[in-house]
Amino acid sequence: MDDPGRPIDLYDEHSRAATILLRGYLRLYILEQLHGGPSTGAEIVERLHQSCAWKPSPGTIYPLLRRLEREGLVESRWDTDSERGEEERIELRQKLEPQLRRTLRVLQLHIDFLFGGGSQ
């Protein structure tokens, strides 16, 4: 578990944060979107763009959807009705939440250091 009083190695955290966001976030985001019902790759991209102001290319989304399908996590309609897909979604949430919260803490340390923690 994360110890709030422990000093943070910012270089290590930056590298970990980048890896977490690139490998885990998009996979979880897709499973979360499909948990709500069937969707196309284009719809997933558009929802991601609307919610996060990031628009991944089709070359990012579609290979990941195909990989999730090969792993048996989504169906060819790219729907997470499969039990394995639901298990993966829950496992990713459990793994990523503490790591993303720690990343947020590191970013807040940067903001506080660079900008004094207050708004101007």
N, C-alpha and C positions, 0 to 999 in steps of 0.2 A: 504494500500500500504506500502511497505517496506521503512523505513526511514534510509538512509545510515549513518546518524549521531548518531543514537540511539545505546547505548551499547548493546552488544549481550551476553546473558546468554549461555555460551558454553555447559553446561550440558544439558540445555533444548534443544538447537539446535541439539546436537548430537542425542538425543532421537527422536526428530522430524524428523531428516534427515533419521535415520534408518527406521522409520515407513513409510515415504514417499517413500523411495527407494524400500522397500520390498512390500508394498501394491500397489503402483501406477505405478511404473516404468515398471514392467513386464506386467501388464495389458495394459498400453499404448503402450509398445513396440509391443505386439502381435497385437493390433488393427492397429498400424501403418504398420506393416508388411503385414497384410491382406488387408489393404487399397490398397496396390500395386498389389493385385491379390491373387488368391487361393494359399495356402501353406499347407504343412504337418507340424505336430509338430516337426518332426526331422529337417526339413528345417529351421524352426523358431529357434530351438536350435543352429543349425550350424551358421546361420547368426548372432545370438547374440554372439556366441563364437568368430566369426571373427571380429565383430565390437567392442566388449567390453572386450574380453579375459575372459569372464565368461560363463561357460557352465552349465546351470541349468539342473537338472536331469529330465528324463521323468515324474517322480513322482511330479514334480513341474509344468511342462508345461501342461500335458494332463488334470489334474483336473481343471486347470484354463480354458482351452479351453472348457471343458464340462460345466463349470459354465457360461462362456460367452454365450454358446449355450442355456442353460436353461433360461438365462436372455433375450434371443431374440436378442443378439447383434451380433452374428455370425451365419452362417448357418452350417448345418452338414458337409459341405465341409470345414468349418472354413474359411468362406469368409465374409468380412464386407460389402457385398452388401446391407444388410438391413439398412433401414433408422435409426433405433435405434442404430445400431452399429456405424454408422457414427456420430450420435449425441454424443454418449459416447466418441468416439475418440477425438472429438473437445473439449468437456467439460474437459476431462482429460488433454489435452494439456494446456488449459487455467488455470487449477488448479495447475498443476505440474510445469509449467515453472517458476513462481515467487518463488516457494518453492525450486526448484532445484538451481536457481540462488543464493538464500540466502544461501543454503548449500555450494555452491561453494565459496561464500564470506567467510563463516566461516572456510572452509578448507584453504583458502588463508591466513586468519589470523593466523592459526596454523603454516602453512609453514613459513610465515614471522617471527613469533615469534621464532620458533625452528631453523630455518636455515638462518635467516637474510634476507630473500626475494631475495637473489641473488644466482646464481649458482656457484658451485665451480669446 
